[in-house]
Amino acid sequence: MQDMRDCYDSLLSAAAAAANSAFEFSESLQEMGDCLGKTAVNDDEESGKVLSMLGKVQFGLQKLVDGYVSLSSSLRSGGGVTI
């Protein structure tokens, strides 16, 4: 039984670490986008495409982070996971 608890705790810890890393990466993408937006003096097509791609990636990562947070909260509260 203790082995199961240890495994469960390790899983929660790994999920929290993954969510934190994804969140930090998402924040980095936002910072890069902000920087590109400030330095793009000309509103050219290529800069717009890059900023659009960064926005889409950041949005996708945010959805993943939200999923991790939701799952982690559910597991911590003792709720089951249904797939």
One Martini backbone bead per residue (centre of mass of N, CA, C, O) as a GRO file, in nm:
protein
   83
    1MET     BB    1   0.057   0.063  -0.020
    2GLN     BB    2   0.301   0.255  -0.002
    3ASP     BB    3   0.385   0.229  -0.297
    4MET     BB    4   0.133   0.364  -0.412
    5ARG     BB    5   0.170   0.636  -0.273
    6ASP     BB    6   0.447   0.700  -0.389
    7CYS     BB    7   0.359   0.691  -0.684
    8TYR     BB    8   0.140   0.908  -0.663
    9ASP     BB    9   0.328   1.135  -0.564
   10SER     BB   10   0.515   1.126  -0.812
   11LEU     BB   11   0.299   1.195  -1.018
   12LEU     BB   12   0.222   1.473  -0.904
   13SER     BB   13   0.505   1.593  -0.925
   14ALA     BB   14   0.538   1.559  -1.232
   15ALA     BB   15   0.289   1.725  -1.313
   16ALA     BB   16   0.382   1.990  -1.182
   17ALA     BB   17   0.646   2.018  -1.341
   18ALA     BB   18   0.520   2.021  -1.622
   19ALA     BB   19   0.337   2.265  -1.580
   20ASN     BB   20   0.561   2.464  -1.509
   21SER     BB   21   0.722   2.440  -1.771
   22ALA     BB   22   0.494   2.518  -1.964
   23PHE     BB   23   0.441   2.795  -1.840
   24GLU     BB   24   0.725   2.914  -1.883
   25PHE     BB   25   0.724   2.877  -2.189
   26SER     BB   26   0.478   3.052  -2.242
   27GLU     BB   27   0.601   3.310  -2.126
   28SER     BB   28   0.837   3.322  -2.324
   29LEU     BB   29   0.664   3.355  -2.577
   30GLN     BB   30   0.539   3.620  -2.490
   31GLU     BB   31   0.803   3.780  -2.471
   32MET     BB   32   0.886   3.740  -2.763
   33GLY     BB   33   0.635   3.873  -2.885
   34ASP     BB   34   0.674   4.147  -2.754
   35CYS     BB   35   0.950   4.202  -2.877
   36LEU     BB   36   0.868   4.176  -3.173
   37GLY     BB   37   0.649   4.396  -3.164
   38LYS     BB   38   0.854   4.630  -3.092
   39THR     BB   39   1.071   4.572  -3.334
   40ALA     BB   40   0.842   4.589  -3.547
   41VAL     BB   41   0.824   4.853  -3.737
   42ASN     BB   42   0.720   4.690  -3.960
   43ASP     BB   43   0.411   4.567  -4.098
   44ASP     BB   44   0.483   4.280  -4.194
   45GLU     BB   45   0.411   3.964  -4.294
   46GLU     BB   46   0.628   3.800  -4.136
   47SER     BB   47   0.576   3.913  -3.853
   48GLY     BB   48   0.280   3.828  -3.841
   49LYS     BB   49   0.330   3.524  -3.863
   50VAL     BB   50   0.506   3.490  -3.612
   51LEU     BB   51   0.305   3.605  -3.407
   52SER     BB   52   0.081   3.402  -3.470
   53MET     BB   53   0.236   3.146  -3.397
   54LEU     BB   54   0.298   3.221  -3.105
   55GLY     BB   55   0.004   3.247  -3.018
   56LYS     BB   56  -0.081   2.954  -3.079
   57VAL     BB   57   0.124   2.812  -2.898
   58GLN     BB   58   0.045   2.950  -2.635
   59PHE     BB   59  -0.248   2.857  -2.633
   60GLY     BB   60  -0.189   2.553  -2.633
   61LEU     BB   61  -0.024   2.554  -2.370
   62GLN     BB   62  -0.243   2.668  -2.186
   63LYS     BB   63  -0.434   2.427  -2.220
   64LEU     BB   64  -0.238   2.221  -2.097
   65VAL     BB   65  -0.202   2.354  -1.825
   66ASP     BB   66  -0.498   2.347  -1.745
   67GLY     BB   67  -0.515   2.038  -1.754
   68TYR     BB   68  -0.306   1.981  -1.536
   69VAL     BB   69  -0.437   2.142  -1.310
   70SER     BB   70  -0.703   1.991  -1.309
   71LEU     BB   71  -0.589   1.708  -1.260
   72SER     BB   72  -0.429   1.771  -1.004
   73SER     BB   73  -0.671   1.867  -0.838
   74SER     BB   74  -0.833   1.606  -0.858
   75LEU     BB   75  -0.620   1.420  -0.728
   76ARG     BB   76  -0.587   1.573  -0.456
   77SER     BB   77  -0.907   1.545  -0.386
   78GLY     BB   78  -0.972   1.231  -0.479
   79GLY     BB   79  -1.046   1.217  -0.756
   80GLY     BB   80  -1.128   1.076  -1.034
   81VAL     BB   81  -1.033   0.929  -1.347
   82THR     BB   82  -1.177   0.988  -1.664
   83ILE     BB   83  -1.169   0.853  -2.017
   0.00000   0.00000   0.00000
